[in-house]
Amino acid sequence: MDQDFGLRYAPEVPRDHETVRRHAHSGHPQLRREAAVDHALPPELVGLLAVDDDLGVRVLLAQNHPHAPAPLLLRSFLEYTGRERAHLITRPNFPTAGLAAFADHEDPEVRALAARDPGTEPATAERLTRDPDPAVRAALARHPNLPPSRLAELLDDELAHAAAANPALDSEIIRRVVRSGLRLAGRDQSR
């Protein structure tokens, strides 16, 4: 199924509010999509379009409205696989709590959401650092709940750069990483 249904970011231009309201209530999905890209859509129309039957309406609303609700953003990310999907997780209201529930999802981009959940269990974070998908592994290498022993292993692994960005790194380990990096940089300069 092609999910490209004409997604676009709307320019922030004043629009006729009555026309937008009529479009939001229209039986035609293309008109509802036009309403969904309005940055100034009032809250009652945001609520209406957030549960629209048309995926295009929901995704356009999620991509364009500055106050797109968290459930809409998550649902859009889960259902939409087209262009700009990754942009949805950068939206201010994208949820974090509960995303560990997707750790076993078939889609690697969805599995990687577990890295955004502060409640992801250490065992889950560790398991996902061994995921078949490199992006999932890298995302979880940065998770602060990653067990210290696994984090230490990753510093000598293909995931060293991602693991070095983990906020749970012990200060002594950080100093060791910096010293080893400085020595490597010094060697590279002498060649």
Phi, psi and omega in degrees: 000125179284122182255022185272357180348041173072032179297139177200157175269134184275140173291150180275084179239146178299139178232158178291115185297326180291321178295316179300317179299314179299317180297319180297329181264003183292154174279351182264121184300327181295322177291322177294325176296321178296321178292323184296336182273000181284116181296336184259018180304128181293156185307321181293328177282328174300313179300318180296310184285337179294338179246019180299149178291338185270122179302321180300319178297312183296316182292318178299319177297315180298321182285332190250332186274128183296341180242034178303130183291150182306313180300324178293316181298314180295313180300317179298317179298319182290326186263336185259130180238015183271198180305147175066015178302314183298335179296332182301324182285351177269354181292144186303327184265008181298131185288159173239317182296135176089356183289342177298340178299343181263011184300337181250014181295150181291333181273120182299326178295328178284319177302321182296342177301333179302334178292339181271350183268116179295344180265007178299127182295146179307319181296323179291316178301315180297313180302318183286346172285356176246014181299151177296336183269126182297327180291323177294313180302313182295318181298317182283339176295339180268356186287129183294344178270002178297129180305139182305324180295319179290322178299317178298319178300318185292337179292342177248029189232178174300341181264018184304317181296317179294316181295325179294342178269003182288125182292348181270002180299135176293144183300326178293320178294320178300315179299319179297317179297316180297315179299316181292324177293321178293320178297318179297318179297320179297319178297318181297324182288333184279349182279000000 
